[in-house]
Amino acid sequence: MRPSLFSSLSLALAAAAMPAVLGQTAVGAPAGAADPGPVRVNQIGYATGADKIATVVAAARTPLKWRLKDDRGRTVASGTTRVVGADKASGDHVHQADFSRATGQGVRRLTVAGAGTSVPFTVTRRPLYPDLGREAMQYFYFHRMGTPVRAEYLQHAAHAHAALHTGDNSVPCYKNWCGKDPRTGRDQRLDVSGSWADAGDFGVYPVNHAIAAWTLLNLYERDNRAYGDGSLALPERANGVPDILDEVAHGSRFMAGMLPATGLASHKVHNHTWSPFPVKDIAAENAMPRSAMPPSTNATYAVARTNAQLARVLRKFDARKADRLWASARDAWRRAEARPDVDYPEANDGTDAEGGGDYPDTQNSDDRYAAAAELYLTAERRADRTARTYRDALTRSPHYGEIGPVDWGRVAAAGTLSLLAVENGLPAADLARMRAGLRAVADTLVTTQRGEGYPALLPGAEPYPWGSNSAIVNRMMLLGTAYDIGHDRRHLKAMHRAMDYLLGTNALRISYVTGYGAHRETDLHDRLAWGQYPATPYPKGWLSGGPNSVLINDPVTPKGRPAAKSYAGPGTAPSAWGSKENTVNWNAPLVWVATYLKSTAPDLASR
């Protein structure tokens, strides 16, 4: 998005999609952190049975001796590094110190001769991040709009505030694109109340919301014990509905309202100009002009697939709500089928206002496939006669069975992963091919990671996209799903190593998750949180966008650096929308992977 420009950009979209954002100034320290230190580890720790590999920045062309010491200074393991050499993503000359065979539990530090000593970390059989999934889920309540956000449900009471954009229950169509209401003869207004602020601003976007909602619902459909009733700090707790479903249902209420009386869904709703940074006056923010922008096919398919999936998971808890969602999903499907190729314009031609991102996407076949998957699964669960229609659309799609990383603009794999998560009547041979394809993709991710100096799941020879950390957590989801299918420990270990990357084993030696690690991110591009910063810290469990070398259009994300170092420094969040953005569709996969790593902790609790 802008400024919260795009989230989870694919490389092709990033290159062309986003005009520069003007009128914001840098705050705080210049880009680039202080000396990050040469011995890079997961600053939280390692599972006893995981691969435990540090990356060491050192010019030496020959192996270096290392020692692993406990909290009393006793050496518990020793060895020599492997010289990796030049790491393409970072430009660093690196070694790796593999202490996977070290036994025992407790606090450890790694010392490498001629290089230095790591921060202390823990080796344990217990879950390493027992609270991270729950903390990451709190991101969504923090960003609710249309209702007061109350101190009792927040990590920090100072972040409580009055309801944002209560007027979303009646927003006009920008330049009256949706015309008159055939029932009243008046200009149409849309009820899009009940949402999450998408990112650092207060726009709502069906295509980006849909992938975030799908991620959380996929977690629930794979493990319906995740975040049950009463497990989260929410107003709806103790209502008989799992809290994760309460949160997604609240944040998704606006989706049905994006549909006007006839035609396609609005592509987005946002202010006519960018909100101030920070926002401290909620009344002034709510007074800003705000409209529903023109429609698109992929936004309409997004409404269909989100409401179909919600209808499926909520049916046993609230049949009437599920019926309404199902009717909305089918209606959105019919509308999208009638106008299958309406793309949102990228040009600044006056079609929309400037106060939000665009999410342009010229391919709609993947959106149709993902929507068909959700409608098919829900129709079959309901014994609805329309199931055949959606099944035909699914199986005849060129994306049928497609597996790969997902983001808001590439959603076909989300449909396939739903087919693998929910029991259905597709041919057994088709489902077997999908599982085999998933395992093959997971194998490729393992190979990619092993070829890097730092344990990213991204090829270092390629640029890092906008939201590179979201690309990593989305790939971690593929590894976890593959592990469930094949129980190949390489896949689970690769997930842990990717978490190592996010929590400090990276070119900047920074933990990209707020509240985690000795050297951690402390400020992200979020108008609400910055309003209390630095007196009140950002909540724990927010994922930063991460290095971005594809499109740098803010004044503080450094240009001309290697991909893995294209990241803004401390205190720069107001102007660092290109690298320090936080979004719903980045925190949703963080919830997924943190929850999964906790549930599978016994699988790596060896030695």
ZARO-19705 format. One line per field, with one value per residue (C-alpha): residue in three letters; chain; x, y, z. Coordinates in steps of 0.02 Angstrom, whole numbers, plus 50000, padded with zeros to 5 digits. Example, Ala and Ser with C-alpha at 12.3 -4.5 7.8 and 13.67 -1.06 7.14 Angstrom:
<sites>
resn <- (Ala, Ser);
chain <- (A, A);
east <- (50615, 50684);
north <- (49775, 49947);
up <- (50390, 50357);
</sites>
This chain:
<sites>
resn <- (Met, Arg, Pro, Ser, Leu, Phe, Ser, Ser, Leu, Ser, Leu, Ala, Leu, Ala, Ala, Ala, Ala, Met, Pro, Ala, Val, Leu, Gly, Gln, Thr, Ala, Val, Gly, Ala, Pro, Ala, Gly, Ala, Ala, Asp, Pro, Gly, Pro, Val, Arg, Val, Asn, Gln, Ile, Gly, Tyr, Ala, Thr, Gly, Ala, Asp, Lys, Ile, Ala, Thr, Val, Val, Ala, Ala, Ala, Arg, Thr, Pro, Leu, Lys, Trp, Arg, Leu, Lys, Asp, Asp, Arg, Gly, Arg, Thr, Val, Ala, Ser, Gly, Thr, Thr, Arg, Val, Val, Gly, Ala, Asp, Lys, Ala, Ser, Gly, Asp, His, Val, His, Gln, Ala, Asp, Phe, Ser, Arg, Ala, Thr, Gly, Gln, Gly, Val, Arg, Arg, Leu, Thr, Val, Ala, Gly, Ala, Gly, Thr, Ser, Val, Pro, Phe, Thr, Val, Thr, Arg, Arg, Pro, Leu, Tyr, Pro, Asp, Leu, Gly, Arg, Glu, Ala, Met, Gln, Tyr, Phe, Tyr, Phe, His, Arg, Met, Gly, Thr, Pro, Val, Arg, Ala, Glu, Tyr, Leu, Gln, His, Ala, Ala, His, Ala, His, Ala, Ala, Leu, His, Thr, Gly, Asp, Asn, Ser, Val, Pro, Cys, Tyr, Lys, Asn, Trp, Cys, Gly, Lys, Asp, Pro, Arg, Thr, Gly, Arg, Asp, Gln, Arg, Leu, Asp, Val, Ser, Gly, Ser, Trp, Ala, Asp, Ala, Gly, Asp, Phe, Gly, Val, Tyr, Pro, Val, Asn, His, Ala, Ile, Ala, Ala, Trp, Thr, Leu, Leu, Asn, Leu, Tyr, Glu, Arg, Asp, Asn, Arg, Ala, Tyr, Gly, Asp, Gly, Ser, Leu, Ala, Leu, Pro, Glu, Arg, Ala, Asn, Gly, Val, Pro, Asp, Ile, Leu, Asp, Glu, Val, Ala, His, Gly, Ser, Arg, Phe, Met, Ala, Gly, Met, Leu, Pro, Ala, Thr, Gly, Leu, Ala, Ser, His, Lys, Val, His, Asn, His, Thr, Trp, Ser, Pro, Phe, Pro, Val, Lys, Asp, Ile, Ala, Ala, Glu, Asn, Ala, Met, Pro, Arg, Ser, Ala, Met, Pro, Pro, Ser, Thr, Asn, Ala, Thr, Tyr, Ala, Val, Ala, Arg, Thr, Asn, Ala, Gln, Leu, Ala, Arg, Val, Leu, Arg, Lys, Phe, Asp, Ala, Arg, Lys, Ala, Asp, Arg, Leu, Trp, Ala, Ser, Ala, Arg, Asp, Ala, Trp, Arg, Arg, Ala, Glu, Ala, Arg, Pro, Asp, Val, Asp, Tyr, Pro, Glu, Ala, Asn, Asp, Gly, Thr, Asp, Ala, Glu, Gly, Gly, Gly, Asp, Tyr, Pro, Asp, Thr, Gln, Asn, Ser, Asp, Asp, Arg, Tyr, Ala, Ala, Ala, Ala, Glu, Leu, Tyr, Leu, Thr, Ala, Glu, Arg, Arg, Ala, Asp, Arg, Thr, Ala, Arg, Thr, Tyr, Arg, Asp, Ala, Leu, Thr, Arg, Ser, Pro, His, Tyr, Gly, Glu, Ile, Gly, Pro, Val, Asp, Trp, Gly, Arg, Val, Ala, Ala, Ala, Gly, Thr, Leu, Ser, Leu, Leu, Ala, Val, Glu, Asn, Gly, Leu, Pro, Ala, Ala, Asp, Leu, Ala, Arg, Met, Arg, Ala, Gly, Leu, Arg, Ala, Val, Ala, Asp, Thr, Leu, Val, Thr, Thr, Gln, Arg, Gly, Glu, Gly, Tyr, Pro, Ala, Leu, Leu, Pro, Gly, Ala, Glu, Pro, Tyr, Pro, Trp, Gly, Ser, Asn, Ser, Ala, Ile, Val, Asn, Arg, Met, Met, Leu, Leu, Gly, Thr, Ala, Tyr, Asp, Ile, Gly, His, Asp, Arg, Arg, His, Leu, Lys, Ala, Met, His, Arg, Ala, Met, Asp, Tyr, Leu, Leu, Gly, Thr, Asn, Ala, Leu, Arg, Ile, Ser, Tyr, Val, Thr, Gly, Tyr, Gly, Ala, His, Arg, Glu, Thr, Asp, Leu, His, Asp, Arg, Leu, Ala, Trp, Gly, Gln, Tyr, Pro, Ala, Thr, Pro, Tyr, Pro, Lys, Gly, Trp, Leu, Ser, Gly, Gly, Pro, Asn, Ser, Val, Leu, Ile, Asn, Asp, Pro, Val, Thr, Pro, Lys, Gly, Arg, Pro, Ala, Ala, Lys, Ser, Tyr, Ala, Gly, Pro, Gly, Thr, Ala, Pro, Ser, Ala, Trp, Gly, Ser, Lys, Glu, Asn, Thr, Val, Asn, Trp, Asn, Ala, Pro, Leu, Val, Trp, Val, Ala, Thr, Tyr, Leu, Lys, Ser, Thr, Ala, Pro, Asp, Leu, Ala, Ser, Arg);
chain <- (A, A, A, A, A, A, A, A, A, A, A, A, A, A, A, A, A, A, A, A, A, A, A, A, A, A, A, A, A, A, A, A, A, A, A, A, A, A, A, A, A, A, A, A, A, A, A, A, A, A, A, A, A, A, A, A, A, A, A, A, A, A, A, A, A, A, A, A, A, A, A, A, A, A, A, A, A, A, A, A, A, A, A, A, A, A, A, A, A, A, A, A, A, A, A, A, A, A, A, A, A, A, A, A, A, A, A, A, A, A, A, A, A, A, A, A, A, A, A, A, A, A, A, A, A, A, A, A, A, A, A, A, A, A, A, A, A, A, A, A, A, A, A, A, A, A, A, A, A, A, A, A, A, A, A, A, A, A, A, A, A, A, A, A, A, A, A, A, A, A, A, A, A, A, A, A, A, A, A, A, A, A, A, A, A, A, A, A, A, A, A, A, A, A, A, A, A, A, A, A, A, A, A, A, A, A, A, A, A, A, A, A, A, A, A, A, A, A, A, A, A, A, A, A, A, A, A, A, A, A, A, A, A, A, A, A, A, A, A, A, A, A, A, A, A, A, A, A, A, A, A, A, A, A, A, A, A, A, A, A, A, A, A, A, A, A, A, A, A, A, A, A, A, A, A, A, A, A, A, A, A, A, A, A, A, A, A, A, A, A, A, A, A, A, A, A, A, A, A, A, A, A, A, A, A, A, A, A, A, A, A, A, A, A, A, A, A, A, A, A, A, A, A, A, A, A, A, A, A, A, A, A, A, A, A, A, A, A, A, A, A, A, A, A, A, A, A, A, A, A, A, A, A, A, A, A, A, A, A, A, A, A, A, A, A, A, A, A, A, A, A, A, A, A, A, A, A, A, A, A, A, A, A, A, A, A, A, A, A, A, A, A, A, A, A, A, A, A, A, A, A, A, A, A, A, A, A, A, A, A, A, A, A, A, A, A, A, A, A, A, A, A, A, A, A, A, A, A, A, A, A, A, A, A, A, A, A, A, A, A, A, A, A, A, A, A, A, A, A, A, A, A, A, A, A, A, A, A, A, A, A, A, A, A, A, A, A, A, A, A, A, A, A, A, A, A, A, A, A, A, A, A, A, A, A, A, A, A, A, A, A, A, A, A, A, A, A, A, A, A, A, A, A, A, A, A, A, A, A, A, A, A, A, A, A, A, A, A, A, A, A, A, A, A, A, A, A, A, A, A, A, A, A, A, A, A, A, A, A, A, A, A, A, A, A, A, A, A, A, A, A, A, A, A, A, A, A, A, A, A, A, A, A, A, A, A, A, A, A, A, A, A, A, A, A, A, A, A, A, A, A, A, A, A, A, A, A, A, A, A, A, A, A, A, A, A, A, A, A, A, A, A, A, A, A, A, A);
east <- (50000, 50048, 50116, 50078, 50086, 50078, 50079, 50162, 50205, 50250, 50404, 50313, 50178, 50301, 50398, 50251, 50115, 50154, 50179, 50286, 50212, 50255, 50241, 50311, 50472, 50598, 50591, 50728, 50891, 50958, 50937, 51049, 51075, 51231, 51361, 51254, 51392, 51463, 51390, 51207, 51089, 50905, 50899, 50764, 50836, 50827, 50731, 50845, 50813, 50815, 50957, 51056, 51162, 51232, 51291, 51457, 51517, 51705, 51832, 51933, 51946, 51980, 51871, 51866, 51854, 51694, 51641, 51466, 51461, 51327, 51272, 51417, 51546, 51579, 51610, 51474, 51520, 51654, 51698, 51748, 51646, 51604, 51659, 51509, 51593, 51504, 51319, 51227, 51079, 51183, 51353, 51431, 51570, 51503, 51537, 51412, 51437, 51332, 51306, 51156, 51237, 51261, 51160, 51077, 50963, 50985, 51057, 51197, 51316, 51418, 51596, 51689, 51876, 51923, 51742, 51653, 51515, 51329, 51190, 51130, 50993, 50903, 50906, 50750, 50629, 50485, 50400, 50513, 50375, 50229, 50139, 50185, 50032, 49913, 50010, 50010, 49822, 49801, 49860, 49686, 49589, 49710, 49664, 49476, 49374, 49195, 49201, 49295, 49460, 49464, 49612, 49561, 49592, 49759, 49938, 49957, 49811, 49880, 49831, 49645, 49543, 49369, 49292, 49372, 49265, 49094, 49030, 49079, 48900, 48856, 48995, 48966, 49031, 49172, 49107, 48945, 49010, 48877, 48732, 48557, 48486, 48346, 48244, 48248, 48303, 48440, 48627, 48690, 48789, 48876, 48876, 49055, 49058, 49153, 49332, 49516, 49625, 49724, 49897, 49973, 49825, 49636, 49586, 49493, 49534, 49442, 49588, 49710, 49584, 49536, 49710, 49729, 49559, 49594, 49759, 49677, 49530, 49650, 49737, 49569, 49515, 49679, 49669, 49502, 49582, 49675, 49614, 49452, 49320, 49398, 49577, 49600, 49569, 49414, 49243, 49164, 49254, 49142, 49006, 49020, 49116, 49305, 49391, 49486, 49319, 49249, 49396, 49389, 49199, 49212, 49349, 49257, 49086, 49124, 49151, 48968, 48939, 49064, 48930, 48816, 48637, 48700, 48868, 49041, 49109, 49202, 49388, 49426, 49366, 49481, 49501, 49517, 49687, 49817, 49787, 49913, 50056, 50029, 49843, 49810, 49641, 49514, 49375, 49479, 49522, 49339, 49293, 49404, 49306, 49300, 49223, 49205, 49313, 49262, 49239, 49343, 49318, 49452, 49378, 49211, 49289, 49375, 49205, 49141, 49282, 49294, 49109, 49098, 49237, 49162, 48993, 49073, 49163, 49026, 48880, 48885, 48897, 48775, 48674, 48579, 48738, 48812, 48660, 48678, 48861, 48825, 48696, 48820, 48957, 48845, 48785, 48964, 49011, 48869, 48917, 49100, 49053, 48950, 49096, 49253, 49386, 49362, 49533, 49567, 49656, 49836, 49849, 49818, 49680, 49557, 49469, 49499, 49564, 49745, 49721, 49747, 49841, 49782, 49813, 49808, 49796, 49769, 49750, 49581, 49588, 49677, 49546, 49408, 49492, 49517, 49336, 49274, 49370, 49288, 49114, 49132, 49188, 49048, 48913, 48965, 48965, 48790, 48731, 48689, 48645, 48760, 48911, 48924, 48938, 49082, 49166, 49163, 49238, 49371, 49423, 49421, 49529, 49707, 49755, 49679, 49797, 49920, 50041, 50159, 50183, 50029, 50005, 49861, 49894, 49929, 49793, 49774, 49875, 49758, 49618, 49722, 49774, 49591, 49556, 49691, 49626, 49441, 49370, 49289, 49232, 49368, 49453, 49580, 49708, 49689, 49714, 49865, 49943, 49914, 49999, 50145, 50157, 50160, 50299, 50399, 50378, 50433, 50587, 50631, 50614, 50732, 50858, 50843, 50871, 51023, 51103, 51095, 51216, 51070, 50922, 50796, 50676, 50711, 50844, 50984, 51020, 50849, 50787, 50691, 50510, 50406, 50358, 50496, 50463, 50284, 50350, 50452, 50310, 50196, 50326, 50338, 50154, 50190, 50328, 50212, 50072, 50195, 50261, 50085, 50065, 50233, 50312, 50477, 50579, 50677, 50520, 50491, 50674, 50670, 50524, 50628, 50776, 50664, 50609, 50793, 50806, 50660, 50727, 50906, 51002, 50997, 51106, 51053, 51054, 50882, 50727, 50590, 50455, 50416, 50452, 50562, 50751, 50892, 50908, 50729, 50619, 50538, 50441, 50338, 50241, 50079, 49987, 49899, 50046, 50165, 50045, 50103, 50282, 50412, 50334, 50225, 50311, 50233, 50138, 50231, 50204, 50197, 50294, 50390, 50386, 50572, 50705, 50640, 50752, 50616, 50533, 50599, 50491, 50509, 50647, 50729, 50737, 50914, 50946, 51097, 51120, 51111, 50935, 50943, 51003, 50874, 50790, 50763, 50844, 50776, 50652, 50611, 50442, 50336, 50437, 50484, 50328, 50437, 50517, 50439, 50257, 50145, 49987, 49845, 49909, 50083, 50029, 49903, 50038, 50143, 49996, 49989, 50173, 50193, 50043, 50107, 50282, 50208, 50096, 50238, 50369, 50367, 50423, 50593, 50609, 50754, 50919);
north <- (50000, 50184, 50243, 50078, 50050, 49871, 49722, 49559, 49624, 49504, 49562, 49595, 49700, 49796, 49860, 49947, 49972, 50114, 50298, 50393, 50461, 50640, 50754, 50647, 50681, 50575, 50559, 50497, 50413, 50396, 50233, 50092, 50022, 50028, 49891, 49734, 49618, 49474, 49320, 49308, 49189, 49170, 49290, 49189, 49015, 48844, 48683, 48543, 48439, 48582, 48632, 48757, 48857, 49031, 49145, 49231, 49382, 49358, 49396, 49238, 49118, 48971, 48895, 48977, 48891, 48913, 48871, 48856, 48905, 48891, 49025, 48982, 49005, 48819, 48754, 48629, 48607, 48663, 48649, 48747, 48851, 48810, 48947, 48996, 49143, 49288, 49294, 49368, 49437, 49536, 49562, 49490, 49363, 49234, 49072, 48957, 48880, 48722, 48669, 48557, 48408, 48501, 48420, 48489, 48635, 48808, 48978, 48978, 49099, 49063, 49130, 49125, 49153, 49317, 49367, 49389, 49323, 49310, 49374, 49244, 49126, 48973, 48792, 48702, 48558, 48673, 48788, 48934, 49060, 49001, 49168, 49236, 49169, 49246, 49411, 49416, 49388, 49543, 49645, 49625, 49689, 49837, 49881, 49861, 50003, 50054, 50010, 50080, 49992, 49967, 49961, 49799, 49704, 49784, 49752, 49937, 50040, 50197, 50128, 50128, 50248, 50296, 50211, 50247, 50286, 50249, 50333, 50178, 50120, 50242, 50291, 50371, 50301, 50409, 50522, 50423, 50276, 50159, 50272, 50275, 50148, 50065, 50046, 50228, 50327, 50410, 50403, 50239, 50230, 50072, 49999, 49940, 49946, 49813, 49801, 49803, 49949, 49866, 49928, 50091, 50189, 50165, 50098, 49934, 49827, 49664, 49583, 49608, 49571, 49409, 49332, 49384, 49313, 49154, 49128, 49136, 49027, 48902, 48890, 48854, 48727, 48634, 48640, 48689, 48694, 48853, 49003, 48932, 49027, 49126, 49108, 49287, 49457, 49504, 49580, 49424, 49299, 49173, 49182, 49001, 49039, 49012, 49178, 49165, 49154, 49300, 49408, 49360, 49378, 49553, 49609, 49536, 49615, 49752, 49629, 49600, 49788, 49818, 49755, 49894, 49858, 49786, 49754, 49722, 49756, 49916, 49885, 49986, 50115, 50249, 50434, 50562, 50614, 50529, 50533, 50628, 50532, 50503, 50507, 50577, 50659, 50523, 50650, 50741, 50576, 50526, 50693, 50665, 50636, 50451, 50355, 50186, 50183, 50102, 49914, 49767, 49584, 49521, 49619, 49536, 49362, 49411, 49445, 49279, 49174, 49257, 49247, 49068, 49012, 49106, 49030, 48858, 48879, 48977, 48865, 48755, 48908, 49028, 48953, 49114, 49215, 49075, 49077, 49265, 49247, 49105, 49209, 49352, 49235, 49163, 49336, 49399, 49246, 49278, 49460, 49420, 49286, 49415, 49537, 49430, 49553, 49721, 49771, 49915, 50055, 50091, 50263, 50420, 50476, 50541, 50375, 50375, 50481, 50476, 50427, 50241, 50104, 50027, 49839, 49829, 49653, 49613, 49425, 49367, 49181, 49142, 49243, 49145, 48979, 49023, 49080, 48922, 48816, 48899, 48898, 48716, 48661, 48758, 48703, 48521, 48539, 48612, 48483, 48631, 48587, 48725, 48622, 48549, 48722, 48772, 48603, 48621, 48796, 48726, 48572, 48658, 48803, 48815, 48836, 48672, 48598, 48743, 48754, 48895, 49047, 49154, 49340, 49458, 49460, 49273, 49174, 49012, 48911, 48968, 48878, 48720, 48726, 48739, 48583, 48494, 48558, 48518, 48346, 48345, 48236, 48274, 48122, 48042, 48044, 48233, 48263, 48148, 48249, 48409, 48335, 48277, 48451, 48528, 48414, 48458, 48644, 48618, 48524, 48670, 48790, 48683, 48686, 48874, 48901, 48788, 48886, 49051, 49125, 49181, 49061, 49159, 49064, 49186, 49164, 49285, 49314, 49398, 49564, 49562, 49615, 49740, 49644, 49515, 49452, 49414, 49314, 49213, 49177, 49129, 49004, 48940, 48898, 48788, 48699, 48669, 48601, 48490, 48425, 48379, 48279, 48191, 48208, 48250, 48329, 48432, 48534, 48569, 48608, 48730, 48819, 48838, 48904, 49031, 49087, 49104, 49226, 49331, 49334, 49386, 49271, 49400, 49531, 49665, 49556, 49623, 49534, 49588, 49544, 49679, 49632, 49483, 49481, 49585, 49684, 49702, 49814, 49947, 50057, 50015, 50118, 50127, 50290, 50235, 50152, 50294, 50415, 50347, 50304, 50306, 50327, 50175, 50033, 49949, 49791, 49626, 49514, 49631, 49581, 49713, 49711, 49687, 49729, 49790, 49818, 49811, 49980, 50109, 50265, 50328, 50446, 50334, 50155, 50153, 50134, 50056, 49923, 49734, 49664, 49599, 49768, 49881, 49922, 50084, 50117, 50149, 50289, 50314, 50227, 50379, 50392, 50208, 50140, 50045, 49931, 49954, 49934, 49820, 49744, 49621, 49502, 49496, 49468, 49333, 49212, 49256, 49194, 49036, 48992, 49038, 48931, 48788, 48792, 48785, 48637, 48539, 48579, 48398, 48338, 48422, 48393, 48272, 48256);
up <- (50000, 49998, 50120, 50179, 49994, 49936, 50049, 49995, 49822, 49686, 49595, 49432, 49514, 49620, 49473, 49394, 49521, 49639, 49612, 49734, 49895, 49934, 50081, 50223, 50316, 50405, 50594, 50709, 50668, 50491, 50398, 50454, 50627, 50735, 50720, 50713, 50770, 50667, 50755, 50704, 50795, 50833, 50979, 51067, 51045, 50966, 50988, 51048, 50893, 50767, 50652, 50755, 50634, 50662, 50522, 50554, 50457, 50436, 50301, 50337, 50191, 50306, 50443, 50614, 50783, 50882, 51059, 51131, 51314, 51446, 51568, 51684, 51547, 51526, 51350, 51304, 51120, 50998, 50815, 50661, 50543, 50364, 50244, 50138, 50053, 49972, 50012, 49863, 49959, 50083, 50004, 50163, 50166, 50288, 50379, 50462, 50634, 50649, 50830, 50794, 50880, 51044, 51181, 51336, 51373, 51445, 51407, 51279, 51193, 51037, 51025, 50859, 50859, 50777, 50755, 50922, 51032, 51003, 51114, 51240, 51181, 51248, 51191, 51250, 51221, 51261, 51135, 51098, 51067, 51173, 51172, 51000, 50909, 51035, 51036, 50846, 50847, 50954, 50805, 50731, 50881, 50891, 50711, 50722, 50649, 50682, 50867, 51017, 51048, 51236, 51355, 51438, 51275, 51232, 51284, 51327, 51392, 51309, 51139, 51179, 51073, 51015, 50865, 50697, 50546, 50617, 50458, 50361, 50383, 50244, 50124, 49954, 49791, 49727, 49589, 49605, 49502, 49572, 49524, 49596, 49716, 49616, 49775, 49830, 49677, 49781, 49756, 49824, 49984, 50046, 50221, 50246, 50436, 50532, 50469, 50511, 50460, 50321, 50368, 50426, 50360, 50374, 50204, 50180, 50030, 49987, 49894, 50036, 50172, 50085, 50095, 50278, 50325, 50226, 50318, 50489, 50435, 50357, 50525, 50608, 50476, 50497, 50686, 50761, 50934, 50886, 50985, 51051, 51146, 51289, 51230, 51168, 51244, 51145, 51185, 51109, 51219, 51309, 51176, 51123, 50963, 50943, 50967, 50803, 50712, 50811, 50758, 50574, 50570, 50644, 50526, 50375, 50402, 50277, 50134, 50092, 50100, 49961, 49841, 49776, 49724, 49559, 49478, 49546, 49719, 49758, 49745, 49902, 50028, 50095, 50132, 49993, 50059, 50166, 50353, 50460, 50536, 50679, 50708, 50882, 50850, 50809, 50781, 50651, 50566, 50562, 50484, 50332, 50170, 50127, 49983, 49901, 49746, 49580, 49562, 49504, 49465, 49583, 49729, 49692, 49691, 49854, 49933, 49868, 49935, 50105, 50140, 50076, 50192, 50339, 50302, 50312, 50478, 50566, 50519, 50674, 50787, 50703, 50562, 50523, 50503, 50398, 50285, 50258, 50218, 50099, 50006, 49992, 49928, 49792, 49742, 49727, 49623, 49500, 49482, 49451, 49324, 49230, 49218, 49226, 49168, 49253, 49320, 49435, 49340, 49387, 49308, 49411, 49293, 49422, 49439, 49626, 49769, 49822, 50005, 49986, 49894, 49732, 49734, 49543, 49472, 49289, 49310, 49375, 49337, 49501, 49598, 49511, 49552, 49736, 49749, 49662, 49788, 49937, 49861, 49810, 49983, 50068, 49945, 49966, 50156, 50146, 50018, 49907, 49727, 49664, 49716, 49541, 49464, 49575, 49556, 49367, 49378, 49494, 49397, 49228, 49288, 49222, 49406, 49463, 49592, 49584, 49730, 49769, 49880, 49905, 49923, 49891, 49704, 49681, 49767, 49669, 49794, 49933, 49843, 49827, 50010, 50059, 49956, 50055, 50222, 50204, 50167, 49996, 49853, 49726, 49647, 49762, 49623, 49603, 49787, 49788, 49647, 49746, 49898, 49792, 49717, 49890, 49947, 49791, 49823, 50004, 49945, 49833, 49978, 50082, 49939, 49921, 50106, 50113, 49973, 50067, 50191, 50299, 50316, 50213, 50101, 49960, 49825, 49861, 49678, 49658, 49728, 49892, 49862, 49958, 50114, 50097, 50273, 50225, 50078, 50203, 50324, 50179, 50123, 50301, 50290, 50139, 50236, 50383, 50276, 50184, 50351, 50403, 50244, 50231, 50405, 50323, 50463, 50337, 50308, 50493, 50521, 50376, 50459, 50616, 50517, 50430, 50603, 50646, 50501, 50563, 50741, 50710, 50593, 50455, 50374, 50497, 50654, 50696, 50755, 50636, 50765, 50892, 51072, 51028, 51040, 51113, 50950, 50890, 50788, 50896, 50776, 50623, 50497, 50596, 50623, 50783, 50871, 50828, 50913, 51082, 51032, 51109, 51283, 51249, 51156, 51007, 51057, 51049, 50901, 50751, 50596, 50500, 50310, 50298, 50169, 50002, 49852, 49717, 49739, 49860, 49853, 50030, 50089, 50220, 50155, 50088, 49902, 49820, 49953, 49936, 49941, 50119, 50184, 50101, 50265, 50361, 50528, 50703, 50731, 50546, 50538, 50485, 50324, 50303, 50219, 50094, 50223, 50395, 50348, 50452, 50380, 50414, 50281, 50358, 50536, 50486, 50425, 50577, 50683, 50576, 50589, 50773, 50817, 50711, 50784, 50958, 50917, 50835, 50968, 51033, 50861, 50884, 51071, 51059, 51153);
</sites>
